Amino acid sequence: MDARLNFGRNPVGTDLRAEIDRLRRDRNAIILAHYYQKPEIQDLADFVGDSLELSRKAAETDAEVIAFCGVRFMAEVAKILSPEKTVVLPDMDAGCSLEDSCPPDAFGRFRAAHPDHLSLTYINCSAAVKAHSDIIVTSSSAEKILNALPRDQKILFAPDKHLGAWLARKTGRDMLLWDGSCIVHEAFSETELLKLKALHPDAPVAAHPECPGHILDHADMIGSTSAILAFALASPAQTIIVATEPHIIHQMQLKAPEKQFIGAPGADGKCNCNDCPYMALNTLEKLYLSLRDLTPRIDVPEPLRSRALLPLNRMLDIAAGKPTDLTPAL
């Protein structure tokens, strides 16, 4: 439990949910949670979604405070889109291995070395990397955005090499890829997945495109977390193998309790290595404290925010079918 909790001075008792609800009302706050959050956080959030859906909610909300239960880059997006709002993250150490794999200075040099390329950058990156980018994409929007670009436009894609490689295969585009990856999706074992498929021969595999190609080769469906959820609910199959961070299974079980959802295995067939360690840093206690104290607070200073806003707005416009200027930012 967080050392800042003092149940004597702050008589929360054991009902953190009630206190969070009270603070949500008092602060005029909205709680946004990613599908990879713990079930107890998903259950009390005002909205649960993937990166694109959460970005839209952050842009649309009229709440004064956004409590973002996800990772740091997601909370940064909320602040970039709504600078007048207070954005808090329950644990500021909730980072992302993809963000870590793409330092802003190194990416800036990479970007500058290829001025004839349009930079499509996965949303799993820092505000500083977004500021070096032309268009931000999510796993939900990337294919649509890529198909909206001229076929002769040279493209560099960062930071996820696996998502980039999958997009290249899907669209036939030759893209220059940054060498980054997600530690969660790289932890799936092809050998153990094949064993699991042998035990459940009728179970389709739904996989996130952050998975390496040798996992995607065995998938019946590849898509974003929202797309995986929709597939799991619509599929006539009674057992489904899920190759992404396993906390999304909570939403599947809530909406289709009659089905069996099995998380794809890690190296030893039963480890918790597919749980995102960054997402796990957020807890009910830390959410309570962030609403009580309005800290840790996300700040994206100008002019960095304005530079990062341009490629984010391009993503939202293209995803919504609106016309947008695709002139390279650099």
Secondary structure, DSSP 4 states (H G I P E B T S, - for coil): --TT--TTTS--TT-HHHHHHHHHHHTTEEEEEETTS-HHHHHH-SEEE-HHHHHHHHHH---SEEEEES-HHHHHHHHHH-TTSEEE-S-TT---HHHHTS-HHHHHHHHHT-TTEEEEEESSS-HHHHHT-SEEE-TTTHHHHHHTS-TT-EEEEESBHHHHHHHHHHH---EEE--B--TTGGG--HHHHHHHHHHSTT--EEE-TTS-HHHHTT-SEE--HHHHHHHHHH-S-SEEEEES-GGGHHHHHHH-TTSEEEEPP-TTSS-STTS-TTGGG--HHHHHHHHHH--SBP---TTHHHHHHHHHHHHHHHHTT---------
